[in-house]
């Protein structure tokens, strides 16, 4: 699995978790969803993502979006 696929998977899981937390625990967890969205947005402009750097250090091969 490449970093690209892992990032899509990770982001999707985190959004689903944050929505579940918002629904069942506290409405303030909506800020977690906002943070995830903001991180995805800035990553689309800058190409830099903290989770991608961690996944690269764990040995996942780079995909087409994160090659540099």
DSSP file (Angstrom, degrees, kcal/mol; ACC not computed):
  #  RESIDUE AA STRUCTURE BP1 BP2  ACC     N-H-->O    O-->H-N    N-H-->O    O-->H-N    TCO  KAPPA ALPHA  PHI   PSI    X-CA   Y-CA   Z-CA
    1    1 A X              0   0    0      0, 0.0    60,-0.6     0, 0.0     2,-0.1   0.000 360.0 360.0 360.0 135.3    0.0    0.0    0.0
    2    2 A X  B  >  -a   61   0A   0     58,-0.1     4,-2.3     1,-0.1    60,-0.2  -0.394 360.0-106.9 -88.2 168.4    1.3    3.4   -0.9
    3    3 A X  H  > S+     0   0    0     58,-2.2     4,-2.8     1,-0.2     5,-0.2   0.880 118.4  58.9 -61.2 -38.4    1.3    6.6    1.2
    4    4 A X  H  > S+     0   0    0      1,-0.2     4,-2.2     2,-0.2    -1,-0.2   0.956 109.6  41.0 -56.6 -52.9   -1.5    8.0   -1.1
    5    5 A X  H  > S+     0   0    0      1,-0.2     4,-2.3     2,-0.2    -1,-0.2   0.894 115.0  52.0 -63.9 -40.1   -3.9    5.1   -0.4
    6    6 A X  H  X S+     0   0    0     -4,-2.3     4,-2.9     1,-0.2    -1,-0.2   0.879 108.8  51.3 -64.4 -37.5   -3.0    5.0    3.3
    7    7 A X  H  X S+     0   0    0     -4,-2.8     4,-2.9     2,-0.2     5,-0.3   0.916 109.7  48.6 -67.0 -43.1   -3.7    8.8    3.6
    8    8 A X  H  X S+     0   0    0     -4,-2.2     4,-2.2    -5,-0.2    -2,-0.2   0.926 115.3  45.7 -60.5 -43.5   -7.1    8.5    2.0
    9    9 A X  H  X S+     0   0    0     -4,-2.3     4,-2.4     2,-0.2    -2,-0.2   0.932 114.0  47.8 -64.3 -47.3   -7.9    5.6    4.3
   10   10 A X  H  X S+     0   0    0     -4,-2.9     4,-2.5     1,-0.2    -2,-0.2   0.921 112.8  48.3 -61.6 -46.4   -6.6    7.4    7.4
   11   11 A X  H  X S+     0   0    0     -4,-2.9     4,-2.3     1,-0.2    -1,-0.2   0.912 112.1  49.6 -62.8 -42.6   -8.5   10.6    6.6
   12   12 A X  H  X S+     0   0    0     -4,-2.2     4,-2.3    -5,-0.3    -1,-0.2   0.916 112.0  47.2 -62.7 -43.9  -11.7    8.7    6.0
   13   13 A X  H  X S+     0   0    0     -4,-2.4     4,-2.5     1,-0.2    -2,-0.2   0.913 111.9  50.6 -64.5 -42.4  -11.5    6.8    9.2
   14   14 A X  H  X S+     0   0    0     -4,-2.5     4,-2.5     2,-0.2    -2,-0.2   0.889 110.1  49.6 -65.1 -38.7  -10.6    9.9   11.2
   15   15 A X  H  X S+     0   0    0     -4,-2.3     4,-2.4     2,-0.2    -1,-0.2   0.931 112.1  48.1 -64.5 -44.8  -13.6   11.8    9.7
   16   16 A X  H  X S+     0   0    0     -4,-2.3     4,-2.2     1,-0.2    -2,-0.2   0.907 112.6  48.7 -63.0 -41.2  -16.0    8.9   10.5
   17   17 A X  H  X S+     0   0    0     -4,-2.5     4,-2.7     2,-0.2    -1,-0.2   0.924 111.6  49.5 -63.0 -44.2  -14.6    8.7   14.1
   18   18 A X  H  X S+     0   0    0     -4,-2.5     4,-2.2     1,-0.2    -2,-0.2   0.877 110.8  49.4 -66.5 -36.4  -15.0   12.4   14.6
   19   19 A X  H  X S+     0   0    0     -4,-2.4     4,-2.3     2,-0.2    -1,-0.2   0.916 111.9  48.8 -66.9 -41.8  -18.6   12.4   13.3
   20   20 A X  H  X S+     0   0    0     -4,-2.2     4,-2.8     2,-0.2     5,-0.4   0.914 111.6  49.4 -63.2 -42.4  -19.4    9.5   15.6
   21   21 A X  H  X>S+     0   0    0     -4,-2.7     4,-2.4     1,-0.2     5,-1.9   0.901 111.0  50.3 -63.2 -40.1  -17.8   11.3   18.6
   22   22 A X  H  <5S+     0   0    0     -4,-2.2    -2,-0.2     7,-0.2    -1,-0.2   0.906 115.7  42.8 -62.4 -41.8  -19.8   14.4   17.7
   23   23 A X  H  <5S+     0   0    0     -4,-2.3    -2,-0.2    -5,-0.1    -1,-0.2   0.903 128.5  23.9 -72.3 -42.6  -23.0   12.4   17.6
   24   24 A X  H  <5S+     0   0    0     -4,-2.8    -3,-0.2    -5,-0.2    -2,-0.2   0.661 130.7  27.1-104.8 -18.3  -22.6   10.2   20.6
   25   25 A X  T  <5S-     0   0    0     -4,-2.4     2,-0.3    -5,-0.4    -3,-0.2   0.823 120.6 -23.9-110.6 -61.9  -20.2   12.0   23.0
   26   26 A X    > < -     0   0    0     -5,-1.9     3,-1.7     1,-0.1    -1,-0.3  -0.977  42.1-130.2-157.6 139.7  -20.2   15.7   22.6
   27   27 A X  G >  S+     0   0    0     -2,-0.3     3,-1.5     1,-0.3     4,-0.1   0.692 102.8  75.1 -65.8 -15.6  -21.1   18.3   20.0
   28   28 A X  G >  S+     0   0    0      1,-0.3     3,-1.7     2,-0.2     4,-0.3   0.673  74.9  78.1 -70.4 -15.5  -17.7   19.9   20.6
   29   29 A X  G X> S+     0   0    0     -3,-1.7     4,-1.1     1,-0.3     3,-1.1   0.592  70.3  85.2 -68.8  -7.3  -16.0   17.1   18.7
   30   30 A X  H <> S+     0   0    0     -3,-1.5     4,-2.2     1,-0.3    -1,-0.3   0.808  79.7  64.5 -60.9 -26.8  -17.2   18.8   15.6
   31   31 A X  H <> S+     0   0    0     -3,-1.7     4,-2.3     1,-0.2    -1,-0.3   0.796  95.1  57.4 -67.2 -27.1  -14.0   20.8   16.0
   32   32 A X  H <> S+     0   0    0     -3,-1.1     4,-2.1    -4,-0.3    -1,-0.2   0.904 106.9  48.1 -65.5 -41.7  -12.0   17.6   15.4
   33   33 A X  H  X S+     0   0    0     -4,-1.1     4,-2.4     2,-0.2    -2,-0.2   0.904 110.6  51.3 -64.4 -41.8  -13.8   17.3   12.1
   34   34 A X  H  X S+     0   0    0     -4,-2.2     4,-2.7     1,-0.2    -2,-0.2   0.914 108.9  51.4 -60.9 -43.6  -13.0   20.9   11.3
   35   35 A X  H  X S+     0   0    0     -4,-2.3     4,-2.3     2,-0.2    -2,-0.2   0.911 109.7  49.4 -60.4 -43.3   -9.3   20.3   12.1
   36   36 A X  H  X S+     0   0    0     -4,-2.1     4,-2.3     2,-0.2    -2,-0.2   0.930 112.6  47.5 -62.5 -45.7   -9.2   17.3    9.8
   37   37 A X  H  X S+     0   0    0     -4,-2.4     4,-2.3     1,-0.2    -2,-0.2   0.901 111.7  49.9 -62.6 -42.0  -10.8   19.2    6.9
   38   38 A X  H  X S+     0   0    0     -4,-2.7     4,-2.6     2,-0.2     5,-0.2   0.889 110.5  50.5 -64.2 -39.0   -8.5   22.2    7.4
   39   39 A X  H  X S+     0   0    0     -4,-2.3     4,-2.1     2,-0.2    -2,-0.2   0.904 110.9  48.5 -65.4 -41.4   -5.5   19.8    7.4
   40   40 A X  H  X S+     0   0    0     -4,-2.3     4,-1.6     2,-0.2    -2,-0.2   0.898 112.2  50.0 -64.1 -40.1   -6.7   18.2    4.2
   41   41 A X  H  X S+     0   0    0     -4,-2.3     4,-1.1     2,-0.2    -2,-0.2   0.938 112.1  45.2 -65.3 -47.8   -7.2   21.6    2.6
   42   42 A X  H  X S+     0   0    0     -4,-2.6     4,-2.8     1,-0.2     5,-0.4   0.866 110.7  55.5 -65.6 -33.8   -3.8   22.9    3.5
   43   43 A X  H  X S+     0   0    0     -4,-2.1     4,-2.3     1,-0.2    -1,-0.2   0.853 102.5  56.2 -65.7 -33.9   -2.2   19.7    2.3
   44   44 A X  H  < S+     0   0    0     -4,-1.6    -1,-0.2     1,-0.2    -2,-0.2   0.815 115.4  38.1 -68.2 -28.4   -3.9   20.1   -1.1
   45   45 A X  H  < S+     0   0    0     -4,-1.1    -2,-0.2    -3,-0.3    -1,-0.2   0.865 129.3  28.2 -86.7 -40.2   -2.2   23.5   -1.5
   46   46 A X  H  < S-     0   0    0     -4,-2.8    -3,-0.2     2,-0.2    -2,-0.2   0.730  88.4-134.3 -97.6 -24.2    1.2   22.8    0.1
   47   47 A X     <  +     0   0    0     -4,-2.3     2,-0.5    -5,-0.4    -4,-0.1   0.528  68.0 120.6  79.4   4.7    1.7   19.1   -0.5
   48   48 A X        +     0   0    0     -6,-0.3     2,-0.4     4,-0.0    -1,-0.3  -0.902  33.0 168.9-108.5 128.3    2.9   18.8    3.1
   49   49 A X     >  -     0   0    0     -2,-0.5     4,-1.8     1,-0.1     3,-0.2  -0.980  29.7-148.4-139.2 123.2    1.0   16.4    5.5
   50   50 A X  H  > S+     0   0    0     -2,-0.4     4,-1.9     1,-0.2     5,-0.1   0.889 101.4  52.0 -58.1 -41.0    2.3   15.4    8.9
   51   51 A X  H  > S+     0   0    0      1,-0.2     4,-2.5     2,-0.2    -1,-0.2   0.875 106.7  53.9 -65.4 -35.9    0.6   12.0    8.7
   52   52 A X  H  > S+     0   0    0      2,-0.2     4,-2.2     1,-0.2    -1,-0.2   0.883 106.8  51.8 -65.0 -37.9    2.3   11.3    5.3
   53   53 A X  H  X S+     0   0    0     -4,-1.8     4,-1.9     2,-0.2    -1,-0.2   0.909 110.8  48.0 -64.0 -41.1    5.7   12.1    6.9
   54   54 A X  H  X S+     0   0    0     -4,-1.9     4,-1.4     1,-0.2    -2,-0.2   0.919 111.4  49.9 -65.0 -43.6    5.0    9.6    9.7
   55   55 A X  H  <>S+     0   0    0     -4,-2.5     5,-2.1     1,-0.2     4,-0.3   0.863 108.5  53.2 -64.3 -35.3    3.9    7.0    7.2
   56   56 A X  H ><5S+     0   0    0     -4,-2.2     3,-1.2     1,-0.2    -1,-0.2   0.901 107.6  50.9 -65.2 -40.0    7.0    7.5    5.1
   57   57 A X  H 3<5S+     0   0    0     -4,-1.9    -1,-0.2     1,-0.3    -2,-0.2   0.787 104.3  58.8 -67.1 -26.2    9.2    7.0    8.2
   58   58 A X  T 3<5S-     0   0    0     -4,-1.4    -1,-0.3    -5,-0.1    -2,-0.2   0.544 125.5-103.1 -79.7  -6.2    7.2    3.8    8.9
   59   59 A X  T < 5 +     0   0    0     -3,-1.2    -3,-0.2    -4,-0.3     2,-0.2   0.530  67.1 150.3 102.9   5.6    8.4    2.5    5.5
   60   60 A X      < -     0   0    0     -5,-2.1    -1,-0.3     1,-0.1   -58,-0.1  -0.508  49.8-114.2 -69.8 139.3    5.4    2.9    3.2
   61   61 A X  B     -a    2   0A   0    -60,-0.6   -58,-2.2    -2,-0.2     2,-0.1  -0.448  32.5-105.2 -74.1 148.5    6.4    3.6   -0.4
   62   62 A X        -     0   0    0    -60,-0.2     2,-0.1   -59,-0.1    -1,-0.1  -0.429  32.2-151.8 -71.2 144.9    5.5    7.0   -1.9
   63   63 A X        -     0   0    0     -2,-0.1     3,-0.3   -61,-0.0     4,-0.3  -0.320  39.2 -81.7-100.8-168.9    2.7    7.2   -4.3
   64   64 A X  S >  S+     0   0    0      1,-0.2     3,-0.6     2,-0.2    -2,-0.1   0.827 124.1  53.0 -69.4 -31.4    2.2    9.7   -7.1
   65   65 A X  T 3  S+     0   0    0      1,-0.2    -1,-0.2     3,-0.0    -3,-0.0   0.773 114.5  39.3 -77.3 -25.1    0.8   12.5   -5.0
   66   66 A X  T 3  S+     0   0    0     -3,-0.3     2,-0.4   -14,-0.0    -1,-0.2   0.184  81.6 125.0-112.3  16.5    3.6   12.6   -2.4
   67   67 A X    <         0   0    0     -3,-0.6    -3,-0.0    -4,-0.3     0, 0.0  -0.629 360.0 360.0 -78.2 131.6    6.7   12.0   -4.6
   68   68 A X              0   0    0     -2,-0.4    -1,-0.2     0, 0.0    -3,-0.0   0.250 360.0 360.0-164.4 360.0    9.4   14.6   -4.2
